[in-house]
Structure formats: structure tokens, C-alpha cells
Amino acid sequence: MWREKGVSHELEFWRRWFETGGYLWPDDYRRRLDEDAPLEEPLIVDRLPQLDADPVAILDVGAGPLTCLGKRYPGRSLTIVPVDALAHEYDRLLAEFGVEPPVRTQLCPGEELLDRFSPDTFDLAYARNSLDHSYDPLTVLRNMLTVVKPGGFVVTRHVRAEGEHQAYSGFHQWNIDLEDGRCVLWNKAGRHDVAEAVGGSATVEAFRDDEGGDDWVVCVLRKR
């Protein structure tokens, strides 16, 4: 049911995005295709000084056909690995529109990260508006935490309560929200407190952010 509700809706969006050069977001289209685009996501940039790896290995979970992350940062080398459950479908769209991605998205649902990557592989794992599209967001989050190294970060940015806002259409089957300063994942069938779910394996910080005029819920986990 999750795939039936979501796949066609998601592919229709990205088809329009390619056909129109970004639809309502032409600057985003150009930036995703620019192999020299600077890394500007503050959730990552602000944590680079706390990571001494070179290169910094970043996993982008639910990246879509083209990762939104910039590929360059002054004084640091970056290795970005984007993954998505629909990577093969996105490959067909890329071929249809003659687009060669600077970094190609690999096939891997977030629920299956541990089948693809060893624990303690990445310095940072990132998810933007993708956990709420997943079948099991709590498992995805736990998997992201497992594949980052001790001292590494899991950082997520999601529009608040998107499932409710979208009337649970397409892949929008979950909500990411804040309750009393704590990040929660919920829908009509269940609710998970992120800090409770990861226990003592990580510190957890959650807050609201209005970057770009959107109402974001940000969650930052640092692996112990």
C-alpha cells in the first residue's frame, strides 16, 4: 500500500521538475547539477569543525534523483553518498531527460542501510524531507545512527507535520514534529519519541527552524 500510494505521486513530481528545469525551484535545479556548488546546509557546515576526517564521508538518505547537498567546502574534502529507494526509477528519468548527475544516487531504502553499509562507515548522515516519506522512519533513523562513526552526527530537516498538511497523500504517511522540545515521529497508527527510541546511544537535540520561510523541525543526534 505504501508503494502504491507513493511511487507514482513521487515520480510525477520529479518528471515535472525535470521537464521544467526545477518547476517552482529553478535555482535548486541548477545547484543540484553544479558539481562545484558549495555545501551550504548549516546543519552540516556548523558541525564540520567537530569532524577531523578527511575526506568527510556524508550519507544522504532519501536523496531523490540529485542530492541537494553542495559538493565543495573550503579547506575540506567531501565524499557524498546519496541513496534512495527509487534510485532505479530516477535513473530512468535522468536518462530520459539526458541529465548526468554530479553524484549518482544509489539504490538503497533507508530501512535497508545495514544491508548495504557497515557500521561506523560515515562521519555524518543527513535526511531532508525523506524520513516522513519512508515506510518505517524510526528504523531508518536507527540505521543512520548505526552507520555513522562514534562522535559522528545524524542530522535531519523536515517540514513540520507534513503528513497532516498533505492529508496523507503519496509518500506523506508520517509527521515529524516537536513536543515539549522533543522530536517525535507520529501518524494515526503510532508515535515514537526519538530520544527514547535511541536510548543512550546518542545525544539528541531538536528545535524549530524557519530557514527559507518554511517551518522546519530539525533533529541532531551525536553518536556516543
Beta strands, then each sheet from edge to edge (+ up, - down):
strand 1: 56-61
strand 2: 78-84
strand 3: 106-107
strand 4: 122-128
strand 5: 148-159
strand 6: 175-179
strand 7: 182-187
strand 8: 190-193
strand 9: 202-209
strand 10: 216-223
sheet 1: 3+ 2+ 1+ 4+ 5+ 10- 9+
sheet 2: 6+ 7- 8+
end
